[in-house]
Amino acid sequence: MAEGEEVRNKQVIFRDYITGFPKESDMYLRTDKSIRLKVPEDSNAVLVKNLYLSCDPYMRLQMQKPSALPPYTPGSVITGYGVAKVVDSGHPKFKKGDLVWWKTGWEEYSLITTPESLFKIEHTDVPLSYYAGILGMPGLSAYAGFYEICSPKKGDYVFISAASGAVGQIVGQFAKLMGCYVVGSVGSKEKVDLLKNKLGFDDAFNYKEEHDLDAALKRYFPEGIDIYFENVGGKMLDAVLLNMRDHGRISVCGMISQYTRDEPEGIKNLFSILIKRIRMEGFANSEYYHLYPKFLDLILPYIREQKIVYTEDIVEGLEAAPSALVGLYSGRNFGKQIVVVARE
């Protein structure tokens, strides 16, 4: 493809603000746009070809207004984390052919006007798609949320909700490598099997089959929970609070059960935080970017030695992106949900 050539740029467009569960029809594919494969004159922008896009639960929050996160603009391209290859660069830090990950558009090509935020990919002996998952935002979230917030130690009793998802599956394996006892909750028998047979969890349960979450947690943690890695919120969080041990730690990474509700669920058992001296803390992975090199130093050897494995659910083509994103909120994905735009 010639430098500066104008090419078609297929895009996924956000239709309008929503309530409740997102639908595929809340997004649409646009095929009539084109882009010049050249950064504008005197610009420090970076033009990239998108390879892999990450579907993440937080994106639902950007589909509503008001929102806890900057909302999408109706009629504009959906944005999210992704892996891309530099086509042209006006920035001294990046050159044509570099591989990068960070926020990009759900389109074939994106002009990144704030390239200072891009992470350059230096290690290519692992699957590139990993930089949309275990080596990208979800991996750093697992690292910061577990090690920095939870202060884990050998022998801790660890519970993880949404444990087969992009973040939960990593946290569980970090905890096992530390010598913790680890149980995860998921939404199907197949995911229970994944946790126990492939990811090395000590145990797992399907929350959809448990009519009493408090009783379920007492069954798996008769001595209580030291660390809860929170991805779900709502009734699960309420039940966990009753089962935390004194001085337990709760790392709040997400609350996917609440993202599609018009009214958030109330929590009844907050008194447990006082009585048991529980520390519960939310976090934003953006506050931990400075730890990314340290995170890579820890996790890359684990991946290479197969001490940590990662499950991905990969779909092909931008056309499949709306369905893939919507599937997150019913638990249809099996592992980290990724959309392949191009394989270089």
N, C-alpha and C positions, 0 to 999 in steps of 0.2 A: 504494500500500500504506500503510495507516494506521500512524502512529507507535505503538509499543507493541503492535501486533497480534502474535498468535502464529501462526507459519507452520511448515510442515513443513521439516525440515532434513536433506536427503539427505547421507549420509556414507560414506566409504570406511574400513572398519575393518580393523585388523591382527589376523590370526587367532591366530598363535602363532610362537614363535621357530623359525628354520629353519637348515638347513645346505645348502651347495651353491647352485645357481641358484634364484632366487625363481620362484614360479609364480603365475599369476593366482589360484589357489585359496588362496594365503596371505593374500589380502585378500577382503573381501566388502562388498557394498553394503547399507547399512542405510537404510530409508525410513520407519521408524516413530517417529523422533525429531522433536520440535518445538522451536522457540526463540522467545522473546519479543523483538521488535525494539526493545528498550530496554535500555540499560545499567542494571545494578542501582543502587539508591539509594546515594548517598555513595561511589560507586566511581569511580576514575580510569581504568577500562578503556575500550576502544574496541570497538564492535561493527561488523564489516565484512561486506560482501557480497563473496564471492570471485569474481573474474573469470577469472584465468589462474593455473594451477598449473604449477610447474616440476618435471619429472622429472629427478633427478640421480643419478649413479652412487653417491655416498656413502650414499644412503638404504639400500642393501643392508646396510651395516655396522650400521645401527640395527635390523635384523631378526634379529640374533643376540645371544646372551649367553654369555660375556662379550663386550663390544664396545669398540672404540677410541673410539666415540662414545656419548652417552647412548642406550640402547636404547628402542625403542618398547615400550609396555605392551600385552600381548595383550588384545583386547577394546576397545581405544581407537582414536581417530581417527588415521590417518596424518597426519604433519605434514611440511611442507617449505616451500620458498620460493614466494611467489606475489604476485600483483597483486590489489588489492582496493579497494573503495569504502566509505568510512565511512558507516554508516547512523545511528549514534548515538555520542556521545562524552561521557565524563566527564573527559576530559583537556583542559587549556586549549590545548594545542598543535594539537589536531585538532578539526575541525567536520564536521558532516554534509555529504556531497558531496565531501570531500577524497579524492584518489586516493593510495594508499600501496603500498609493496612491503616485504616482509620475510617472516618465518616465519609461516605460517598453517596452518589445518587443511584436510585434503582433505574439504571439506564445502561446502554452499552458503553458510552464514553461520558466522562465527567470532567469539568473544569474546576479544579480545586483552587479557590482564591485565597485560602489561608493554609498554605502548605507547611507552615511551621509546625502544625499539629501532627503531620503524617509520621508514622513510624516506618523507618526503612527496614526491610526484611533482609537479614544478613545470613540466616541459617536456612538453607534450601534442601537439606538432606531429610527433611520431614515433609509430609504432604502440605502443599500451599494452603489448602482449605483449612488447616489447623489455625491459621492466623485470623480466621473468622470465628474461631471457637477457643480451643484450649490454649493457644498461644496469643490470643487477642483479648478483647474486652471480657468475655466470660472467664477466661483463665486468670486474668489479673484480679477479677472480682472474687474468684474462689480463694486466691492467694491472700489478698488483703483482708477479706472477710473472715477467713479462718485464722491465719497466723497473727494478724495485727489486731483484730477485734477480740477474738476468742481466747487468746493466750493459752493454746492447748498444751497438755502434758500427757505423757504416757499413762495409760490406764483410764483416761477420761471416758465417760459414757456420752456418745455423740449421736444426736438425732438430726436427720436432714429431710426436709419436705421437698417435694418435686425432685426426688433424688436421682432420677435418670436424665434430667434435663442438662442443658449446656453447662451450668455451674455446679449443680448438685453432684453429678457423677465425679467431678474433679475433687470436690471437698471430701467426699467419702474416701477416695483413694489417698489423699493427703493424710486423713485421719488414721487410716489403717497403717500407713507407713510410719506413723508416730507411735503405733502400738495402742491405739484407742479401740474401744468396742463401738461398732458403728451399725446403726439401723437406719433404713430409709423408707419413706412412704412414697408410693407411686399409684397410678390409676389403672393398672391392668396386670393380669397374671404374667404376661410376657415380660413386662418391665420388672416385676418381682424376680423372675428368673434371671434377667440381665444383671440385676444388682448382685444377686447371690452367686451366680455361676461364672460371670465374666468380670465383674468389677470388684469382687472380693469383699463385699459387705458381709458382716456377720449374720444379718437377718434383714428382712424387708417385709412390708405388708401392703396390700391394696386397700387404700382408705375407703374406696367405694363399697367394700364388703364389710366395713366396720360400722355398726350402728351406734356404738359408744366409743368415741375416740379416747376418752379418758381411760376407759377399761383396756383398750388396745395398748395404750402407752404403758400402763401398769403391767401388762403382760410381758412386753418386750423390755421394760426398764423397771423391774421390781425394786431396785435400789435408787431409782430416779435418774434424771438427765443432768449432766454437767454442761454440755454445750448443745444448743439448738441453732442450726443454720436455717434461717427462715426465708422461704421462697414463696409462701402460700398465703399466710394471714388467716383472718376469719376464725372459723370454728377450730381449726387445727392449732392456731396460736393459743386460743382460750384453753384448750385441753393441755397443751404443753406447759402452760404456766402452773397448772396444778401438779405437774410431775417434775418440775425442776428441783434440783438439789440446792442446798444452801450455797450461796456465792456462785450460782450458775451464771453462764454467759450466753446471751442471745445475740446473734449477728443478723441484722435485718437487711437482707440483700434484695428482696422483692416480696410482693403480695399479690400474686397473679389472680387469686380468687376474688380480689376486690376491683380489678381493673375494668370489668365489664358491668359493674353494679351501678345503678343510678344513685342508691344510698348505701354508704359503707356499712358493714356489719359492726355492731358494737362488741366490745370485749368486756366480759364480766369479771374476770379473775385477776385484775391488775393488782389487787391487794397482795397477791403472792410475791410481787416484786419487792414490796416492803418487808414482809415477814421473812422471806428467804434471802434477802439482800442480793437479789438478782441484778446483774448489769445487762441492760438491753440497749443496743446501739445500732442505729442505721448508718449507712455510709454511701459515699459516691466514689466509684472507682477512679474518677478524675483526680481525687485527692491523693492517689497513690501511683500516679504515672512515674514519679521519680524512682519508684521501686522496680520498674519494669526490667532493667538489666539484672537485678538481683533475682527476680522471679524467673527469668530465663535461665540463669545459672543453676537454679534449683530444678526446674521442671524438664529442661532438655535432656539431661542425663537419664532421668526417670523414663522419658518417652523412648529414648534410644535403647535403653536396657529392658524395655517392655515391662517396667515396674508400674507404669501408669499406662492404661489404654484409654482410647476415646471413641465413643460411639457417635457416628454422624448419620443423619437422615438427609440425603442429598437428592434434590430434584433438578431437572435440566430445563433451562431456558427461562427468560423473563416472563414468558406467558404463564409459567407455573408459580410465579412468586406470590400473587394474591392468595391463591389457595393454600400455599405453604404457610403464609403468615396467619391466616384465619385458623388453620388447623392447630396452632399452638394453644388456643383458648379452649379447645375441647380435648386436649391431650393426644391428638392424633399422631404427632411426631414421635419417633422412636430414637431418642438421642438429640444431638444438636442439629437444628434445622438450618440447612444451607441451600442456597440457590446457585447453580452454576450458570453464569452468563457466557463465559468462554473459557476454554482450557488453554490459554495463551495462543 
